[in-house]
Amino acid sequence: MDLLNTLVDKGLRRELPTREEALAVLATSDDDVLDVVAAAGKVRRHWFGRRVKLNYLVNLKSGLCPEDCSYCSQRLGSKADILKYTWLKPGDASKAAAAGLAGGAKRVCLVASGRGPTDRDVDRVSETIRTIKEQNEEVEVCACLGLLSDGQAERLREAGADAYNHNLNTSEGTYADITTTHTYADRVDTVQKAHAAGLSACSGLIAGMGESDEDLVDVVFSLRELDPDSVPVNFLIPMEGTPLATEWHLTPQRCLRILAMVRFVCPDVEVRIAGGREVHLRTMQPLALNLANSIFLGDYLTSEGQAGKADLEMIADAGFEVEGAGEVTLPEHRATAGGGCGSHAEAGCGSHAEAGCGSHADAGCGSHEGGGVCGTAASATVTGEARTDLVAVRRRGAGTDLAPNA
């Protein structure tokens, strides 16, 4: 297929595809999905080999968020029967993080529901970061606390944070359809604050709520311009008790096409499969490792993920290897130069040695991994099988007396 050959050549040169080429990837048929995966896999292996980075989520504060993101189980007015608790103590958070690190994770993502942190909250999280790093010298720590005020990103970096996550989630043109309590511009501002403070900026998207192909391409091209170091791709987890609980628009094949499109647009960035992979990719998860070089290990914030042991077995069986703590995630030209997902001729989709955090499938902190757009575009008519049996509320780990899944 001429399209795929062209995209592979561009990916190996870190050259931006055209919007038409990105849309064409999403428009390919299910019959061609293996060809699409094989082509994007060449780009992924060129820049990342067969390494898979493992990330682990710790939900520092769950539920009771004042924001109204339609996809989030922690949103204002949510009737989802999730765990609700206030801030974990630093020692408890560090204990939770240790479980993920023991399972092979090299990055811990500290997430808290809410519009954004107060200065006292930043103090709490800073103490937690220091506690985790004192006990685990090589660990990378990413914070995801919502919208940042001036000076807060700098304080988190001083405390030892390596990265900050805040997702764009969807295109600017449709953002108001999913959230009314903050704006797309607010999100952009927070990512820019993190980047300016020297934190590794992590920002991604959410797919699966009926958004059009154009919306998906819009947000990925916007992310490239925004220059994050990592781009998490989330697939909506339709949680009971949220406005989007009945929205099932994804098939495994469509998820693979979305991941391939992101890889072609951002060839040398850390592309992470975030929330919803178990629900929507299901038995085709191993194929997705040919597209993304990063996943979350174990459970998410308010929903259960695949067992950590099963994640490790999947990686090994698919012929990949877990990235070691001493390895730099991004290619050398990204780790040593300020490239990134920018629009510069030499830029790809990454920059600093520290990759980014995830996009937390059902998360709070304004990056809520399970959300999307209630669109009416043609792509919304492609409806996947409703697998409510695969959506389970987290009842273990942080905020409970039960051991975490890691």
C-alpha positions as CSV (number, residue, x, y, z in Angstrom):
1,M,0.0,0.0,0.0
2,D,1.6,3.2,-1.2
3,L,0.2,5.2,1.8
4,L,1.9,2.9,4.3
5,N,5.2,2.9,2.5
6,T,5.1,6.7,2.5
7,L,4.3,6.9,6.2
8,V,7.1,4.5,7.1
9,D,9.6,6.5,5.2
10,K,8.4,9.7,6.8
11,G,8.4,8.1,10.3
12,L,12.0,7.0,9.9
13,R,12.9,10.6,8.9
14,R,10.8,12.1,11.7
15,E,8.8,13.9,9.0
16,L,5.3,15.0,9.8
17,P,2.6,13.3,7.7
18,T,-0.1,15.4,6.1
19,R,-3.5,15.6,7.7
20,E,-4.9,13.7,4.7
21,E,-2.4,10.9,5.3
22,A,-3.3,10.7,9.0
23,L,-7.0,10.6,8.1
24,A,-6.4,7.9,5.6
25,V,-4.9,5.6,8.3
26,L,-8.1,5.9,10.3
27,A,-10.1,5.2,7.2
28,T,-8.4,1.9,6.3
29,S,-10.5,-1.3,6.5
30,D,-10.4,-4.0,9.0
31,D,-9.0,-6.3,6.3
32,D,-5.9,-4.0,6.2
33,V,-5.3,-3.6,9.9
34,L,-2.4,-6.1,10.0
35,D,-0.7,-4.2,7.2
36,V,-1.2,-0.9,9.2
37,V,0.2,-2.5,12.4
38,A,3.2,-3.9,10.5
39,A,4.0,-0.5,8.9
40,A,3.7,1.5,12.1
41,G,5.6,-1.3,13.9
42,K,8.6,-0.6,11.7
43,V,8.7,3.0,12.9
44,R,8.2,2.0,16.6
45,R,11.0,-0.6,16.4
46,H,13.3,1.9,14.7
47,W,13.2,4.4,17.5
48,F,12.4,2.1,20.5
49,G,13.5,-1.4,19.6
50,R,11.4,-4.0,21.5
51,R,11.4,-2.2,24.8
52,V,8.2,-1.6,26.7
53,K,8.2,1.0,29.5
54,L,6.0,0.2,32.5
55,N,4.2,2.9,34.5
56,Y,2.2,2.5,37.7
57,L,-0.6,4.7,39.0
58,V,-1.2,5.8,42.6
59,N,-4.5,7.5,43.2
60,L,-3.6,10.0,46.0
61,K,-7.1,11.4,46.4
62,S,-10.2,9.7,44.9
63,G,-13.6,11.0,43.9
64,L,-15.5,14.2,44.8
65,C,-14.1,16.3,42.0
66,P,-15.8,19.6,41.3
67,E,-15.3,19.4,37.5
68,D,-18.0,18.0,35.2
69,C,-16.0,16.0,32.6
70,S,-18.6,13.7,31.2
71,Y,-16.3,10.7,30.9
72,C,-15.0,10.7,34.5
73,S,-16.2,8.5,37.3
74,Q,-14.9,11.1,39.8
75,R,-16.8,14.0,38.2
76,L,-19.3,16.3,39.9
77,G,-22.6,14.5,40.1
78,S,-21.1,11.0,39.3
79,K,-23.1,8.1,40.6
80,A,-20.3,5.6,40.0
81,D,-19.8,3.4,43.0
82,I,-16.0,4.2,43.2
83,L,-13.7,4.4,46.1
84,K,-13.8,7.9,47.7
85,Y,-11.0,9.1,50.1
86,T,-9.0,12.1,50.8
87,W,-5.2,12.5,50.6
88,L,-3.0,9.5,51.2
89,K,-0.2,10.0,53.7
90,P,3.3,10.1,52.1
91,G,4.2,6.7,53.7
92,D,1.0,5.0,52.4
93,A,1.6,6.5,48.9
94,S,5.2,5.3,48.9
95,K,4.1,1.8,50.0
96,A,1.6,1.7,47.1
97,A,4.3,2.9,44.7
98,A,6.6,0.2,45.9
99,A,4.2,-2.5,44.7
100,G,4.3,-1.2,41.2
101,L,8.1,-0.8,41.2
102,A,8.5,-4.4,42.4
103,G,6.4,-5.4,39.4
104,G,8.8,-3.8,37.0
105,A,7.5,-0.2,36.7
106,K,10.1,2.5,36.3
107,R,7.7,5.4,36.6
108,V,5.2,6.2,39.3
109,C,2.3,8.5,38.4
110,L,0.8,10.4,41.4
111,V,-2.7,11.4,40.6
112,A,-5.3,13.4,42.6
113,S,-8.8,14.3,41.6
114,G,-9.8,18.0,41.6
115,R,-9.7,21.1,39.5
116,G,-6.1,21.8,40.6
117,P,-3.9,21.8,43.7
118,T,-3.8,24.4,46.4
119,D,-0.4,25.4,47.6
120,R,-1.0,23.2,50.6
121,D,-1.7,20.3,48.2
122,V,1.5,21.0,46.4
123,D,3.3,20.7,49.8
124,R,1.6,17.4,50.4
125,V,2.6,16.0,47.1
126,S,6.1,17.3,47.3
127,E,6.5,15.4,50.6
128,T,5.2,12.3,49.0
129,I,7.6,12.7,46.0
130,R,10.6,13.1,48.4
131,T,9.5,10.0,50.4
132,I,9.2,7.8,47.3
133,K,12.5,9.0,45.9
134,E,14.3,8.5,49.2
135,Q,13.3,4.8,49.2
136,N,13.7,4.3,45.4
137,E,16.6,6.3,44.0
138,E,16.1,5.5,40.3
139,V,12.3,5.9,40.1
140,E,10.8,8.5,37.8
141,V,7.8,10.4,39.3
142,C,5.1,12.1,37.4
143,A,2.5,14.3,39.0
144,C,-1.1,14.7,37.7
145,L,-3.0,17.2,39.9
146,G,-5.1,19.2,37.5
147,L,-4.7,22.8,36.5
148,L,-1.6,24.5,37.8
149,S,-1.2,28.0,39.1
150,D,1.9,30.1,38.6
151,G,4.9,28.7,40.5
152,Q,3.4,25.3,41.3
153,A,5.2,23.4,38.6
154,E,8.5,24.8,39.7
155,R,7.8,23.7,43.3
156,L,7.0,20.2,42.1
157,R,10.3,20.0,40.2
158,E,12.2,21.2,43.2
159,A,10.7,18.4,45.2
160,G,12.0,15.9,42.7
161,A,9.1,15.5,40.2
162,D,10.3,14.4,36.8
163,A,7.2,15.0,34.8
164,Y,3.7,16.4,34.8
165,N,0.7,15.0,33.1
166,H,-2.3,16.9,31.8
167,N,-4.2,15.7,28.7
168,L,-5.9,17.7,26.0
169,N,-8.3,14.8,25.6
170,T,-10.0,15.9,22.5
171,S,-10.0,18.6,19.8
172,E,-10.4,22.2,20.7
173,G,-13.5,22.5,18.6
174,T,-15.4,19.8,20.6
175,Y,-13.9,20.3,24.0
176,A,-16.9,22.2,25.4
177,D,-19.1,19.3,24.5
178,I,-17.5,17.2,27.3
179,T,-16.6,19.7,29.9
180,T,-18.0,23.1,30.9
181,T,-16.1,23.9,34.2
182,H,-12.8,24.6,32.5
183,T,-11.6,25.2,28.9
184,Y,-9.3,23.6,26.4
185,A,-7.1,26.7,26.8
186,D,-6.8,26.0,30.5
187,R,-5.4,22.6,29.7
188,V,-2.9,24.0,27.2
189,D,-1.8,26.6,29.7
190,T,-1.0,23.9,32.3
191,V,1.0,21.8,29.9
192,Q,3.0,24.9,29.0
193,K,3.6,25.8,32.6
194,A,5.0,22.3,33.2
195,H,7.2,22.5,30.2
196,A,8.5,25.9,31.1
197,A,9.4,24.7,34.6
198,G,11.7,22.0,33.2
199,L,9.3,19.1,33.9
200,S,8.8,16.5,31.2
201,A,5.4,17.4,29.7
202,C,3.0,14.6,29.2
203,S,-0.3,15.1,27.3
204,G,-2.5,12.8,25.4
205,L,-6.0,12.1,24.2
206,I,-9.1,10.0,24.8
207,A,-10.9,8.0,22.1
208,G,-14.1,6.2,22.0
209,M,-16.9,8.7,22.5
210,G,-18.2,9.1,19.0
211,E,-15.6,11.7,18.0
212,S,-15.0,12.0,14.3
213,D,-11.7,11.0,12.6
214,E,-11.1,14.7,12.1
215,D,-11.3,15.3,15.8
216,L,-8.8,12.6,16.5
217,V,-6.4,14.0,13.9
218,D,-6.9,17.6,15.2
219,V,-5.9,16.7,18.8
220,V,-2.9,14.6,17.7
221,F,-1.6,17.4,15.5
222,S,-2.3,19.9,18.4
223,L,-0.3,17.7,20.7
224,R,2.6,17.6,18.3
225,E,2.6,21.4,18.2
226,L,2.4,21.6,22.0
227,D,5.6,19.5,22.3
228,P,5.0,17.0,25.1
229,D,7.6,14.3,25.7
230,S,5.0,11.5,25.9
231,V,1.5,11.0,24.4
232,P,-0.8,8.6,26.3
233,V,-3.7,7.2,24.2
234,N,-6.8,6.4,26.3
235,F,-9.8,4.5,25.3
236,L,-13.1,5.4,27.1
237,I,-14.0,3.1,30.0
238,P,-17.8,3.5,30.1
239,M,-18.4,3.6,33.8
240,E,-21.9,3.1,35.2
241,G,-23.0,6.3,36.9
242,T,-21.4,8.6,34.4
243,P,-23.1,10.4,31.4
244,L,-21.2,8.3,28.9
245,A,-21.8,4.9,30.5
246,T,-23.7,3.6,27.4
247,E,-21.2,4.8,24.8
248,W,-19.4,1.8,23.1
249,H,-17.9,3.0,19.8
250,L,-14.6,1.2,19.7
251,T,-13.5,-2.1,18.2
252,P,-10.1,-3.7,18.6
253,Q,-9.3,-2.8,15.0
254,R,-10.2,0.8,15.4
255,C,-8.0,1.1,18.5
256,L,-5.1,-0.3,16.5
257,R,-5.7,2.2,13.7
258,I,-5.8,5.1,16.2
259,L,-2.5,4.0,17.8
260,A,-0.9,3.6,14.4
261,M,-2.0,7.1,13.4
262,V,-0.5,8.5,16.6
263,R,2.8,6.7,16.0
264,F,3.0,8.0,12.4
265,V,2.4,11.6,13.5
266,C,4.7,11.3,16.5
267,P,7.2,8.7,15.4
268,D,9.9,9.0,18.1
269,V,7.8,9.9,21.1
270,E,6.8,7.7,24.0
271,V,3.4,6.5,23.0
272,R,1.6,5.0,25.9
273,I,-1.5,2.8,25.8
274,A,-3.3,4.1,28.8
275,G,-6.8,3.3,30.2
276,G,-9.2,1.0,28.4
277,R,-6.8,-1.3,26.6
278,E,-8.2,-4.4,28.4
279,V,-11.8,-3.3,27.7
280,H,-11.4,-2.5,24.0
281,L,-8.3,-4.2,22.6
282,R,-8.9,-7.3,24.6
283,T,-7.1,-10.3,23.1
284,M,-5.5,-8.0,20.5
285,Q,-3.4,-6.2,23.2
286,P,-0.2,-7.9,22.1
287,L,-0.6,-6.4,18.6
288,A,-0.8,-2.9,20.1
289,L,2.7,-3.4,21.6
290,N,4.0,-3.1,18.0
291,L,2.6,0.5,18.0
292,A,3.1,1.8,21.5
293,N,6.3,1.5,23.6
294,S,4.7,2.2,27.0
295,I,1.8,0.8,29.1
296,F,0.4,1.0,32.6
297,L,0.9,-2.0,34.9
298,G,-2.0,-3.4,36.8
299,D,-5.0,-1.3,38.0
300,Y,-6.0,2.2,37.1
301,L,-7.4,4.9,39.3
302,T,-11.0,3.9,39.9
303,S,-11.2,0.8,37.7
304,E,-9.4,-2.5,37.6
305,G,-6.9,-3.4,34.9
306,Q,-5.4,-6.6,33.7
307,A,-3.4,-8.5,36.4
308,G,0.2,-7.2,36.6
309,K,1.5,-10.8,36.1
310,A,-0.6,-11.1,33.0
311,D,0.9,-7.9,31.6
312,L,4.4,-9.2,32.1
313,E,3.6,-12.5,30.5
314,M,1.9,-10.7,27.5
315,I,5.0,-8.6,26.9
316,A,7.3,-11.6,27.0
317,D,5.1,-13.8,24.9
318,A,4.8,-11.1,22.2
319,G,8.6,-10.9,22.0
320,F,9.1,-7.7,23.8
321,E,11.1,-6.8,26.9
322,V,10.5,-4.6,29.9
323,E,12.6,-1.4,29.8
324,G,15.1,-1.3,32.6
325,A,15.3,1.5,35.3
326,G,18.7,2.6,34.0
327,E,17.6,2.9,30.3
328,V,16.6,6.2,28.8
329,T,13.2,5.9,27.2
330,L,13.5,8.3,24.4
331,P,16.0,8.1,21.5
332,E,19.2,10.0,22.1
333,H,18.4,12.9,19.9
334,R,15.3,13.5,22.0
335,A,17.0,12.9,25.3
336,T,19.9,15.3,24.6
337,A,18.2,18.0,22.4
338,G,15.0,19.9,22.9
339,G,13.2,18.3,20.0
340,G,9.7,17.3,20.9
341,C,6.3,17.0,19.3
342,G,6.8,20.5,17.8
343,S,6.4,21.7,14.3
344,H,10.1,22.2,13.7
345,A,11.5,20.4,10.7
346,E,13.8,18.4,12.9
347,A,11.3,17.6,15.6
348,G,9.5,14.4,16.3
349,C,7.2,13.8,19.3
350,G,9.6,13.8,22.2
351,S,12.3,15.7,23.9
352,H,13.6,15.2,27.4
353,A,15.0,12.0,28.7
354,E,12.1,11.8,31.1
355,A,9.0,10.5,29.4
356,G,5.6,11.5,30.6
357,C,2.9,10.1,32.8
358,G,-0.3,8.6,31.6
359,S,-3.7,9.7,31.0
360,H,-5.4,7.7,33.6
361,A,-8.3,5.9,32.4
362,D,-11.1,7.0,34.7
363,A,-8.9,9.4,36.4
364,G,-9.4,12.7,38.1
365,C,-6.9,15.5,37.9
366,G,-8.4,16.8,34.7
367,S,-6.7,14.1,32.6
368,H,-9.4,11.5,33.0
369,E,-8.5,8.6,31.1
370,G,-11.8,7.5,30.0
371,G,-13.3,10.4,28.1
372,G,-14.1,11.4,24.7
373,V,-16.6,13.4,22.6
374,C,-20.2,12.8,22.2
375,G,-20.0,13.5,18.6
376,T,-22.4,12.7,15.7
377,A,-19.8,12.1,13.0
378,A,-19.9,9.2,10.7
379,S,-17.3,7.3,12.8
380,A,-19.6,7.3,15.7
381,T,-21.9,4.8,13.9
382,V,-19.1,2.2,14.1
383,T,-20.2,0.5,17.3
384,G,-18.1,-2.0,19.2
385,E,-19.4,-4.8,21.4
386,A,-20.5,-3.6,24.8
387,R,-18.3,-5.4,27.2
388,T,-19.6,-4.3,30.5
389,D,-18.3,-7.5,32.0
390,L,-14.8,-6.1,31.5
391,V,-15.5,-2.9,33.5
392,A,-14.8,-3.4,37.2
393,V,-14.5,-0.7,39.9
394,R,-11.2,-0.9,41.8
395,R,-11.6,-2.3,45.3
396,R,-8.0,-2.9,46.2
397,G,-4.7,-1.0,46.5
398,A,-4.5,2.7,47.4
399,G,-7.3,3.8,49.8
400,T,-8.0,0.2,50.9
401,D,-6.6,-2.4,53.2
402,L,-6.1,-4.9,50.3
403,A,-2.9,-5.5,48.4
404,P,-2.7,-3.7,45.1
405,N,-2.6,-5.4,41.7
406,A,0.9,-4.8,40.3
